[in-house]
Amino acid sequence: MTQVMNHHPYFGIFFLFVVTVVAFNATLLAARFVSRKLAKLDTEKLKLTIYECGPEVTKQPNTISTQFYLIALLFILFDVEIIFMFPWAIDFKLLGWFGFAEMVLFIVLLTIGFIYAWKKGALEWHSIK
């Protein structure tokens, strides 16, 4: 039976996969063990102090306005959609009128999405008060 398994075409790949999984898990467990043994678990007052120069920072809320994420998302969305126009522009003659009609439809849908976002106020920055 061992002879048959050694001559299988994928035996080497399977063996390397098993060795890799075992080595990865062994390294992970060893790193976890060593780090827990070497880590200093006590909390010192010096460790928790501010290390930057200047006045001590007052506590500020760690929240970022969702408006920032919305504008970033809209930027990425419209930016990626604009990138789709470059292959169309390169093969414009090859695509003909069908390609032109598809791009007009694409631009119309992109414009509708932009107008919708604009009307909903997604592009206006609201300050936190």
VENGI-V77739 format. One record per pair of residues at least 12 apart in sequence whose ideal C-beta (glycine too) atoms are under 10 Angstrom apart, sorted by the first residue. I is the first residue (numbers start at 0). J is the second residue. Records with the same first field share a line. If there is no record, write none. Layout:
BEGIN
I->J / J
END
This chain:
BEGIN
60->127
62->127
63->127
64->124 / 125 / 126 / 127
65->125
66->120 / 121 / 122 / 123 / 124 / 125 / 126 / 127
67->124
69->116 / 119 / 120 / 121 / 122
70->116 / 121 / 122 / 123 / 124
72->116 / 121
73->112 / 113 / 116 / 117 / 121 / 122
74->122
76->109 / 112 / 113 / 116
77->109 / 112 / 113 / 116
80->105 / 106 / 108 / 109 / 112 / 113
81->106 / 109
83->102 / 105 / 109
84->102 / 105 / 106 / 109
87->99 / 101 / 102 / 105
88->102
END
